[in-house]
């Protein structure tokens, strides 16, 4: 019987634009201008994409997560901006995230789903992210932080889904086995195959494909309880 439900965050509990280029604000370009670079906005966006793609690809290959601070510093190098204080990079990261998160919204039925499940399950988040405070801050923004006992992030643990280490950390923290846990997510490799390998029961809420039929968050509490029965 499942006593714990672990949720992915981005694409599962919230809807978001996965692009690394927020439309409203070009934080990489603004950072470059502040530090004396003459590159234009298009060039800045291209270098930001290059830095992000290279570091994210390495992290995906190795399983070792990289931080947004590290991505920002790699962008600085590519833009040929001299080294800056960590505080300057923190300001850059904060401006970028303000723009990137501006249009994130709760997924349909997310609030009612977690409210229902919290009545008889322990809920936590297990999320890949480059910035540790981001998920807790968004949970607070959307008023659902109180439903979750823990937030496990890849940047804090050091490993990203679908590596077993991130799931094992969560299970160990709660002193349970995979058989006592459900995982809910939208990425097949990270959120279905990863937890399934540890004996967790996964539920897929991602895009429909010819071979994958997702469930809706509104259906999830009943489906989980049916699995428990």
C-alpha positions as CSV (number, residue, x, y, z in Angstrom):
1,X,0.0,0.0,0.0
2,X,1.3,3.4,-0.9
3,X,1.7,5.8,2.0
4,X,3.7,8.5,0.1
5,X,3.1,10.3,-3.1
6,X,6.0,12.0,-4.8
7,X,5.3,14.6,-7.5
8,X,7.5,16.0,-10.2
9,X,7.0,19.8,-10.4
10,X,7.6,21.4,-13.8
11,X,5.1,20.1,-16.4
12,X,3.3,18.2,-13.7
13,X,1.9,20.5,-11.0
14,X,2.6,23.7,-13.0
15,X,2.4,24.5,-16.7
16,X,5.3,26.5,-18.0
17,X,7.2,27.5,-21.2
18,X,10.3,25.2,-21.3
19,X,12.2,27.8,-23.5
20,X,15.3,29.3,-21.9
21,X,14.4,32.6,-23.4
22,X,11.6,34.5,-21.6
23,X,9.9,36.8,-24.1
24,X,9.5,39.9,-21.8
25,X,13.1,40.4,-20.5
26,X,16.5,39.5,-21.9
27,X,18.4,39.2,-18.7
28,X,21.6,37.9,-20.4
29,X,21.8,40.9,-22.6
30,X,21.1,43.3,-19.7
31,X,23.9,41.6,-17.7
32,X,26.3,42.0,-20.6
33,X,25.5,45.7,-21.0
34,X,26.0,46.3,-17.3
35,X,29.5,44.9,-17.6
36,X,30.6,46.8,-20.6
37,X,29.9,44.3,-23.4
38,X,28.9,45.6,-26.8
39,X,27.1,42.4,-27.9
40,X,23.5,42.9,-29.2
41,X,20.4,41.2,-27.8
42,X,20.4,38.5,-30.5
43,X,24.0,37.5,-29.8
44,X,23.4,37.5,-26.0
45,X,20.5,35.2,-26.5
46,X,22.5,32.9,-28.6
47,X,25.4,32.7,-26.2
48,X,22.9,32.1,-23.3
49,X,21.4,29.2,-25.3
50,X,24.9,27.8,-26.0
51,X,25.9,27.9,-22.3
52,X,22.6,26.4,-21.2
53,X,22.5,23.7,-23.8
54,X,26.1,22.6,-23.3
55,X,25.9,22.4,-19.5
56,X,22.5,20.8,-19.4
57,X,23.6,18.2,-22.0
58,X,26.6,17.3,-19.8
59,X,24.3,17.0,-16.8
60,X,21.9,14.8,-18.6
61,X,24.7,12.6,-19.8
62,X,26.5,12.3,-16.4
63,X,23.4,12.6,-14.2
64,X,25.2,15.3,-12.2
65,X,23.2,18.4,-11.9
66,X,24.6,21.9,-12.7
67,X,23.5,25.1,-11.1
68,X,22.0,28.2,-12.8
69,X,24.8,30.1,-11.2
70,X,27.3,27.9,-13.1
71,X,25.3,28.4,-16.4
72,X,25.4,32.1,-15.8
73,X,29.2,32.1,-15.3
74,X,29.7,30.0,-18.4
75,X,27.6,32.6,-20.4
76,X,29.8,35.3,-18.9
77,X,32.9,33.5,-20.3
78,X,31.4,33.0,-23.7
79,X,30.4,36.7,-23.8
80,X,34.0,37.6,-22.9
81,X,33.0,39.5,-19.8
82,X,35.7,39.6,-17.1
83,X,35.1,37.7,-13.9
84,X,32.5,39.3,-11.6
85,X,31.6,38.9,-8.0
86,X,29.3,36.1,-7.0
87,X,26.7,38.8,-6.0
88,X,26.6,40.1,-9.6
89,X,25.9,36.6,-10.9
90,X,23.2,36.2,-8.2
91,X,21.6,39.4,-9.4
92,X,21.7,38.1,-13.0
93,X,20.1,34.8,-12.0
94,X,17.4,36.5,-10.0
95,X,16.5,38.8,-12.9
96,X,16.4,35.9,-15.3
97,X,14.2,33.8,-13.0
98,X,11.8,36.7,-12.4
99,X,11.2,36.8,-16.2
100,X,11.2,33.0,-16.7
101,X,8.7,32.3,-14.0
102,X,6.3,35.2,-14.8
103,X,3.9,33.1,-16.8
104,X,4.1,29.8,-14.8
105,X,0.6,28.7,-13.7
106,X,-0.8,25.9,-11.7
107,X,-1.8,22.9,-13.8
108,X,-5.6,22.3,-14.1
109,X,-6.8,20.4,-10.9
110,X,-3.4,20.5,-9.3
111,X,-4.6,22.2,-6.1
112,X,-7.6,20.0,-5.7
113,X,-5.6,16.9,-6.4
114,X,-3.0,17.6,-3.7
115,X,-5.7,18.7,-1.3
116,X,-7.5,15.4,-1.8
117,X,-4.4,13.2,-1.6
118,X,-3.0,14.9,1.5
119,X,-5.9,13.6,3.5
120,X,-4.4,10.1,3.6
121,X,-0.9,10.3,2.0
122,X,2.4,12.0,2.7
123,X,3.2,14.3,-0.2
124,X,6.6,15.5,-1.4
125,X,8.2,17.0,-4.5
126,X,11.1,15.4,-6.4
127,X,12.2,17.8,-9.1
128,X,15.1,18.4,-11.5
129,X,16.0,22.1,-11.2
130,X,19.1,24.2,-11.6
131,X,18.2,26.5,-8.7
132,X,17.4,25.2,-5.2
133,X,15.0,27.9,-4.0
134,X,12.9,27.9,-7.1
135,X,10.4,25.1,-6.4
136,X,9.8,26.1,-2.7
137,X,9.2,29.7,-3.8
138,X,6.7,28.7,-6.5
139,X,4.9,26.3,-4.1
140,X,4.5,29.3,-1.8
141,X,3.4,31.6,-4.6
142,X,0.6,29.2,-5.6
143,X,-0.5,28.5,-2.0
144,X,0.2,24.8,-1.9
145,X,3.4,24.6,0.0
146,X,1.7,23.4,3.1
147,X,0.6,20.1,1.5
148,X,4.2,18.9,1.0
149,X,6.4,17.4,3.7
150,X,9.7,17.7,1.7
151,X,11.1,19.2,-1.5
152,X,13.9,17.1,-3.0
153,X,15.8,18.9,-5.8
154,X,18.5,17.6,-8.1
155,X,20.7,20.6,-7.5
156,X,20.7,20.0,-3.7
157,X,21.1,16.2,-4.0
158,X,23.6,16.4,-6.8
159,X,21.9,13.9,-9.1
160,X,19.1,14.4,-11.5
161,X,16.2,12.1,-12.4
162,X,16.2,9.4,-13.6
163,X,19.3,8.5,-11.6
164,X,18.4,6.3,-8.7
165,X,20.2,8.4,-6.1
166,X,17.6,11.2,-6.1
167,X,14.7,8.7,-5.5
168,X,16.7,6.7,-3.0
169,X,17.4,9.9,-1.0
170,X,13.6,10.6,-0.8
171,X,12.8,7.0,0.2
172,X,15.5,6.9,2.8
173,X,14.4,10.3,4.3
174,X,11.0,8.8,4.8
175,X,12.2,5.3,5.8
176,X,10.0,3.6,3.2
177,X,10.5,1.2,0.3
178,X,9.6,1.8,-3.3
179,X,6.6,-0.4,-2.8
180,X,5.1,2.1,-0.4
181,X,5.5,5.0,-2.8
182,X,3.8,6.5,-5.9
183,X,5.5,8.8,-8.4
184,X,3.6,11.3,-10.6
185,X,5.3,13.1,-13.5
186,X,5.3,14.2,-17.1
187,X,8.7,12.9,-18.3
188,X,8.7,9.2,-19.3
189,X,12.4,8.5,-18.6
190,X,12.7,10.7,-15.5
191,X,9.3,10.2,-13.9
192,X,8.1,6.8,-15.0
193,X,11.1,4.6,-15.8
194,X,13.3,6.1,-13.0
195,X,10.9,5.5,-10.1
196,X,9.6,2.2,-11.5
197,X,13.2,0.8,-11.4
198,X,13.0,1.3,-7.6
199,X,9.7,-0.4,-7.2
200,X,7.6,2.8,-7.1
201,X,4.2,2.9,-8.8
202,X,4.4,5.6,-11.5
203,X,1.6,7.7,-13.0
204,X,2.2,9.5,-16.3
205,X,0.6,13.0,-16.7
206,X,2.6,14.1,-19.7
207,X,1.6,14.5,-23.4
208,X,-0.3,11.7,-25.0
209,X,1.5,9.6,-27.6
210,X,0.5,6.5,-29.6
211,X,2.0,4.3,-26.9
212,X,1.4,6.5,-23.8
213,X,-2.0,7.4,-22.4
214,X,-1.7,10.0,-19.6
215,X,-4.0,10.4,-16.6
216,X,-5.4,13.7,-15.5
217,X,-4.6,15.2,-12.1
218,X,-8.3,15.2,-11.4
219,X,-8.4,11.4,-11.8
220,X,-5.3,10.8,-9.8
221,X,-6.6,10.5,-6.2
222,X,-9.1,7.8,-7.2
223,X,-6.5,5.9,-9.3
224,X,-4.0,5.9,-6.5
225,X,-6.5,4.7,-3.9
226,X,-7.6,2.0,-6.3
227,X,-4.0,0.9,-6.6
228,X,-3.8,0.9,-2.8
229,X,-6.9,-1.3,-2.3
